[in-house]
Amino acid sequence: MRASAEPSFETTLLVRDTCLCLHAQRAARALARRFDLALKPAGLTNGQFSLLMSLNRPQPAPLGSVATLLAMDRTTLTANLKPLERRNLLEVLIDPADRRARMLRLTPAGRNTLAAAVPIWRKLHAEIEADLADPNAIRAELTVLGRFDGAGT
């Protein structure tokens, strides 16, 4: 394959102004910083909050389903679990139906940490939504974008 000419500066401006990936990354980073700062008094990052919230269910969660929900591969999820497990906010259990599989469960300390973090999240989330013309439409469009599975579908 023959290399093409260097892209023009106009192409750079086009990408800057129209690239959905760039705009989504910038927005995600800005939101992450805001939530990280807000959740700091609760001792959590935004990612840790989302991970713990994904475990806030009546029964232990299969590791694979949590990875899917958070759009993480299992290796990344496992790495993110370790500091929370060391802090006794969650526990990793052996699945009794399949001893090779792992289940995840919040501990009482994890529930208490979430209880402290939720009012912080609610307040900041409401502030952010108030600045948006149609937060439900944005959520719907992000859901569409989040369906990409890496296989080109």
Sequence and secondary structure as in RCSB ss.txt:
>XXXX:A:sequence
MRASAEPSFETTLLVRDTCLCLHAQRAARALARRFDLALKPAGLTNGQFSLLMSLNRPQPAPLGSVATLLAMDRT
TLTANLKPLERRNLLEVLIDPADRRARMLRLTPAGRNTLAAAVPIWRKLHAEIEADLADPNAIRAELTVLGRFDG
AGT
>XXXX:A:secstr
        HHHHHHHHHH HHHHHHHHHHHHHHHHHHHHGGGT  HHHHHHHHHT SSS EEHHHHHHHTT  HH
HHHHHHHHHHHTTSEEEEEETTEEEEEEEEE HHHHHHHHHHHHHHHHHHHHHHHT S HHHHHHHHHHHTT  S
S  
